[in-house]
Amino acid sequence: QEIHRGRQIFVVCPVIDPSDKRGIKAATEEQERLKKIFPEQRIAMLHGRMKNKDVIMGQFKNKKYDILVATPVIEVGIDVPNASVILILSAERFGLAQLHQLRGRVQRSTQQGYAYVMSESENAEALKRLHFFAKTKNGFDLAEFDLHTRGPGDVFGKEQTGFPELRMAKLTNYTLINTTREEAKKHLPLLPRLPLLQKELQAFSGKIHLE
């Protein structure tokens, strides 16, 4: 209906190519599926490995295509006022802040916008997160909810989700975090006179892997 009104559609998948993990929607497969469902519509694809991303995006903005199947490469910096619908597949694979950014790709004009998140997951926690996203419009609330449910990842490593070995009473207690940092700054010059503390810090730093 939106296409018949002259509007355009984003369809977002978490990965480019099919994955071994069942249920994860891939952009290449989704584009082929949509071509069969909407044979009369003009469908393009956009992902991070393409060298002509700006060309494809420009053509979509100029209404050369009706549907753009994309990876999260469209998350920020994309302004297509004529796009009225974004459909995010395998939505459980995204963080809530990322879903919020993707949702912002539509309703960038006076026209009504629609954002749909779809998941084939039966995981109760994943569905809880998506329901919270559907009823919450504030990005800060979403980010804090995500932090509590998915964890901040490894503060000193590569993991982007999960709870680290370093424990904190409350990850969003920014006042306490700031106070702790200021106290650490004051006491660092005293380390040479505190050999036991220095030894503990060295042992802890040995567990940290930075690139």
Secondary structure, DSSP 8 states (H G I E B T S, - for coil): -TTTTT-EEEEE-SBSS--SSTT--BHHHHHHHHHHH-TTS-EEEE-TT-TTHHHHHHHHHTTS-SEEEE-GGGSSS---TTEEEEEESSGGGS-HHHHHHHHTTS--SSS--EEEE------HHHHHHHHHHHH---HHHHHHHHHHHH----TTSS-SSS--SS--S-TT-HHHHHHHHHHHHHHGGGGGG-HHHHHHHHHHHTT----
